[in-house]
Amino acid sequence: MGNVQLAEHRMLRLEKHTGLNRQFTDFFAFVQDSTTACAQAARQRQQVTVKDVESADLFDEDSRRAILQAGSRAAHSLPLISSAGQVIGLISSHHEHPLSGFSRPQLTALASTGAAVGRWLHWHRQTAVLDALEHLHATAGTAH
């Protein structure tokens, strides 16, 4: 199970997911507070591993319940960082069983991936999306 969230206006918006139920996606559609692994990873700009959701003190009870009812017992959140160091979004994996953690090489590879995806997302927002909006604006301005 996993999900992708994009950072917008000081909150995280759920963009895509796989394997997560409607209760989970409704509850975490927008995340603003710091009582989740994803919010903590975004705030600290570093990966956060929750080895056992059931006993982790990171979550408030509503967040914990929403995660557990989806069948997730562990989670890992990876911030997507732009070249300027800005958090563009997050990728979180959810696991059916508690985790023992990740090795240093695994965490390094994940951080590298998060930086590459963050740079690409930043580029996409600054070029493809803005170019499309400028084209739309120019087209609308010439239509009578």
LINQUIQUI-V864519 format. One record per backbone hydrogen bond with DSSP energy under -0.5 kcal/mol. NH is the residue of the N-H (numbers start at 0). CO is the residue of the C=O. E is the energy in kcal/mol with one decimal. If there is no record, write none. Layout:
nh/co/e
NH/CO/E
NH/CO/E
//
This chain:
nh/co/e
1/17/-2.2
2/91/-2.3
3/15/-2.7
4/89/-2.7
5/12/-2.5
6/87/-3.0
7/5/-0.5
7/10/-3.0
10/7/-1.0
11/30/-2.7
12/5/-2.9
13/28/-2.6
14/3/-3.0
15/3/-1.4
17/1/-2.6
24/20/-2.4
25/21/-2.8
26/22/-2.2
27/23/-2.6
28/25/-1.0
30/11/-2.6
39/35/-2.0
40/36/-2.6
41/37/-2.3
42/38/-2.6
43/39/-2.7
44/40/-1.2
45/40/-1.2
47/76/-2.0
49/74/-3.4
50/48/-0.7
52/72/-3.4
54/51/-0.8
55/51/-1.4
58/55/-0.6
59/34/-0.8
63/59/-2.5
64/60/-2.4
65/61/-2.1
66/62/-2.2
67/63/-2.8
68/64/-2.5
69/65/-0.6
69/66/-0.7
70/67/-1.9
71/66/-1.8
72/70/-0.6
72/94/-3.4
73/94/-1.6
74/49/-2.0
75/92/-2.2
76/47/-2.8
77/90/-3.1
78/76/-0.5
79/88/-3.2
80/78/-0.7
80/113/-0.6
81/85/-3.1
84/81/-2.0
87/79/-3.4
87/85/-0.6
88/79/-1.1
89/4/-2.8
90/77/-2.2
91/2/-2.8
92/75/-2.6
93/0/-3.0
94/73/-2.8
98/50/-2.1
106/102/-2.5
107/103/-2.4
108/104/-2.4
109/105/-2.5
110/106/-2.5
111/107/-2.2
112/108/-2.1
113/109/-2.8
114/110/-2.1
115/111/-2.2
116/112/-2.8
117/113/-2.1
118/114/-2.4
119/115/-2.1
120/116/-2.9
121/117/-2.3
122/118/-2.5
123/119/-3.0
124/120/-2.5
125/121/-2.2
126/122/-1.9
128/123/-2.3
129/124/-0.7
130/126/-3.2
131/127/-2.1
132/128/-2.3
133/129/-2.7
134/130/-2.4
135/131/-2.4
136/132/-2.6
137/133/-2.6
138/134/-2.6
139/135/-2.6
140/136/-2.1
141/137/-1.1
142/138/-0.8
//
